[in-house]
Amino acid sequence: MSIKITVDGHLTKAPELRKTTSGKSVTRFDIAHNFRERVGKDFSDVATIFFSASVWEEDGAAEVAELGLTKGSRVSVDGLWSKRSWTTKDGERRINDVLTVSKVRLFTETEISGPGVAEDDGEPPSDDAMSQPAA
């Protein structure tokens, strides 16, 4: 069973663009999401969940790989969440949280704007917004 979710977090390693044996492109990366709680005026991390994420060719795998994301980059992704389980050679059962990503948004330290940059809702600006003169 898969559930559609949005995850905000940081990459634990740089994305890798690969080709499957059938020639399809897939970009893979791992995301860490921290759960936080308020302690007085500050926040404290209470738990971290790790996701193995994949962006397939039809969802822009090559474009994601070219974003210049690196370990530590802050992103927000939309995708389908599922669990994958397997047994190790030693007989230990493992479970992994997996995201099949349909959209990636990059957070930056400075605010940027212009054609093609996602607006607050994560969607690219409309053609009308791009044709307006800058204020």
N, C-alpha and C positions, 0 to 999 in steps of 0.2 A: 504494500500500500504506500502511496506517495501523497504528501501534503504540500500545498503551495505555501511558501514562506519567504520572508525577506530577512536577511541576516546582515548585520553591520559588524565589522571586525577588522582585524589586521592579518595580512598574509604572513604565514610562517616560513615561506620560501618563495622565490621568484616563480612565476608561471612558466610552464614548459609546453611548447607547441610540439605535437607529435602527429604521426600518420599511423592509422591502423593498418593491418595487413590488407584490408580492402581499399585502402587509399583515402579514407575519410580523415579530415583534420580534427584534432581534439586538443584543447588547451586544458591542462590540469594544474591546480594549485590548492593549497590548504589555507583555511581561514580559522582564526581563533576569535571567539566571541566571549567577552567578559561580562558576567553578571555582577552588578554593583549594588551596594546598599549605602544609604546615607548614614554617616556616623557623625553626629553634630553638624558642623559646617562642611565637613569633608565627605568624600566617597571612598569606599573600600571595596576592592574586588573580593567577591565571595566564592565564585566558581567560574571555571572556563570550560567551554565546550568547543571541540575541534571538529571541523567539517572538511571532508575531502570533496573538492569541487571540480566539475568538468563542464566545459563549454564546447559543444559540438559544432562542426562545420556550418550547419544551417543556422546556428544562433550566433555566428560571428567569432569562431575560435581564433582565426588569424588576426582579426582586429583587436581582440583582447590581448593577445600575445604582443602586439605592437604598441600597447598603451604605455610601455615603459614601467610597468609595475615591478616593484622589488620587495624583498623581505621587509616587512614592517609597514608597507603601504596600507592605508586605511581605505576600505571599500565597503560598498553596500551591494548585495546581490539579491536578485529575485530568482527563485527556482523551485524545483520539486525536491522535497526532503524525503529520504528513505533510509532504512537501516540495512546494512550488509553484514552478514555473519559468516564466519568460517572457523575451522578448527586447525590449529597449528600442528606441525609435525610432532610436537610433544603432547598432543591431545588437549591443549588448552583452547577453550572457546573464546573467540574475539568478536566484538561488535564494533562497527564503524558507522558514523553518521555521514551520509553521502548527499551531496546537492548536485542536481542536474540543472545548470544555470541557464536562464534565458536572458538576463540583463545584468550588466555590471556598471556600477557608478563609482567613480574615483573621487575621494575627498582630498582637497588640497589645503595647504596651510594658508594660502592667500585666495581671496575671492577672484575668480576670473569670469569674464562674460564675453559674448560674441557669438557669431554663427556657429551652430553645431554644439554649443555648450549646453548641457542639460539645465533646465530651469528648476525651481524648487520642487516641482512634482516629478522630477526625474525624466521628463520628456524633452526632446529637443525643441528649441523655439519654433514657432510657426513661421511660415514664409512671410506673413505680415510683419511679425516682430523683427525679422532680419532686414526688412526693407526700410525700417524706420531709421531716421538719422539719430546719431548718438546725442545724448543730452549734454 
